[in-house]
Amino acid sequence: MRDPFRSICDDDLERRWIWISLILAFAMGGLLGLYAVASNIHPPSNVETIDSSRLHLTEEFAEDKLGVKQNDDGSLTVTMVAARYGFFPPVIEVPSNTPVKFRIASADVLHGVHVPFTNATAMIVPGYISEINTSFPTAGKYSFLCNEYCGLGHDSMWSRLIVVPESTQGK
Amino acid sequence: MNYSKAASLGLANMWVAFTFFAFAALLGLYQVIERIDLIPALKSPEMYFGSVSTHGVLMGFVLTTFFVAGFGYYTATTSLKQDVWNRPLAWFGFLLSLSGVLMAAVPLLTGNASVLYTFYPPLMAHPAFYIGATLLVVGSWAWCLEMVMMLATWKKANPGETVPLAMYGTTTNAILWFITSLGVTSELLFQLIPWSLGLIDTVDVGLARTLFSWTLHAIVYFWLIPAYIVLYTLVPRAAGGMIFSDHMGRVAFIMLLVFSVPIGFHHLYMDPFHAAGWKFLHMTGTFMVAVPTLLTGFTIIASLEVAGRLRGGKGLFGWIGALPWNNPLVLAAGLALLMLTFGGFGGMINASYAMNTMVHNTQWVTGHFHLIFAGTTVIMYFAAAYYLWPKMTGNALYSTRLALTQLWLWFIGMLVLTLPWHQLGLAGQPRRISSTPYDEELVQSWLPAEFAMIAGGVILFTSALMLVFILLKTHGNSQSVENPEVEYAESLHSTQRMPHLMNSFGFWVALIVVYMVASYGYPILQFFLLDTYGTVPWSI
């Protein structure tokens, strides 16, 4: 077969390199695609709007509705509000190796959340609800950091995530 | 032909670029020291975030826009051997951009625009900041028009001829910048400016971030393309060789043009307001945009090998030692390629849809873009300045040895700064913080890397001062330059018969429009279809 790149390139070595570059790019994209589909790994992308100025009046994000709830299938839903300069409720406790769905809304500006050494990360954007689906394999005390600049007090915006070993969770 | 008028334009633009650069480098030094709480008296979030915002705007928008314009004017005139298309317009654009910068500087330096260079609504800055930023961008469009018109005039006078590679790259960049700056300009004109003036009450933050992402990725290629032009067209000649393949340079520029704009969602992977499918689409484009960089790496190394062998280098690696490493262009090219390799590796991880969760908004990201932009790109700006200053002023370079030392210091400083930053990011450190009031254990684990970062900052600031010193001394040097001509490298393979598509832009611009509609059309439209809620302004 005639090399389709012959018209733009006279050199054999260089054509070989074009092929290698393309194969590399497609292999990496393909591998990520495979994982995305096969293991259902996606970034937080739920596209759900909310009026951030009225969170306290909503069914889901009113003060007394926040925190950890167990679903019928044993998984957990954690409902939280991010507001300058803290996460509410400030301490979250979940068992290890259990599917956890965080649902977080901002009451004011842009925030972010990152739990170091885990893949729990999302931007928290006013007007939208952020959803993180994950589970924590290792028990321990984690920091729950705001990782997006939200104002002059941004540094002090962090709270606690405690992952307790699965078995000690009273069921 | 006399290039003195283009030289004035080139020098004016580049002096603005490097003056603000030196000031921004000073801010960088302050930031690395403030950030780790070492000196309690220095602690001030007001100062810190004002400084970070100014550092980002000056490095990302001012150094680059002015350098690119100055570099473009001088390379366009010297490669086409043709005067600037419309000189009054070029000066008008320059002054408009400069007045925008000065206007934005007031709120920035008084702490009234500490919203970082990414704007971050619903934090609201003083309107002068948004208007100044808009003027800077609009002023740069004069440059875009100049470049396109210079190419068109040249083509008319030289029908059927192959456009010189330097000009092909510069025109690519002008078109790329115009298309990509439309995103941020729309955000400013339709959202932030009316909102900051009180004409509208709320903004949709999702839409604002989507429009900014339209600009945010391709802008880095706007910064990078001049560096690639230097690598393709000046370095091989300085090394004593030829471009291995002129064709491959064009393919790289075209791919950067087509693939760099419609892929901005890799900055929004963690944002809730776009569905995973759109993010996936943008991710595939992101991997495609790695291809032109892989091609460039090959062509530049091959060109250097040609030069090394022509100089008598033998064996598999012997040609490397035979290269003239005492030439600033050649040294900078070598150091830039090393930083590009490290930075490119990190970039693949950022680009990966799933792995991004581990590093998003951590200091890893700061490490990545400092390596690629402040490292690879800016070191080539330095080398270009050392090459072009003597050509533009007619005076010899003040000291080649000092210039080489400056380049080495920049490279070493950048590695000492950014490699620990990657490590800090993996250890969870958020990127935009002015202090570390976190969990004691976590903060302790960050300390060694933070001390390294301060050392890096000191080295880099020293190097930045040396650059300005060398340029000043060159400008006032009484010794004349030996050869005032800009010498572009010849291609090893003939460029006589260039396929039409690799010598023009019409088809590629049409392709980008289609690609942009496909990748941004619905995602922007959805904000008008969904029940969205705007957000009121918040002070910092």
Interface residues (C-beta under 8 A of the other chain):
Chain A: S7 I8 C9 D10 D11 L13 E14 W17 I18 I20 S21 L22 L24 A25 F26 M28 G29 L32 G33 Y35 A36 I41 H42 P43 P44 S45 N46 V47 E48 T49 I50 D51 S52 S53 D108 V109 L110 G112 H114 V115 P116 F117 N119 A120 T121 A122 M123 I124 V125 P126 G127 Y128 I129 S130 E131 K141 S143 L145 C146 N147 E148 Y149 C150 G151 L152 G153 H154 D155 S156 W158
Chain B: P45 E46 F49 S114 L116 Y120 P121 P122 L123 D204 V205 G206 R209 F244 S245 H247 M248 V251 L268 Y269 M270 D271 P272 F273 H274 A275 A276 K279 F280 M283 T284 F287 M288 A290 V291 L294 L295 F298 T299 A302 M348 S352 Y353 A354 N356 T357 M358 H360 N361 T362 A427 G428 Q429 P430 R431 R432 I433 S434 S435 T436 P437 Y438 D439 L442 H493 P499 M502 Q526 L530 D531 T532 Y533 G534 T535 V536 W538 S539 I540
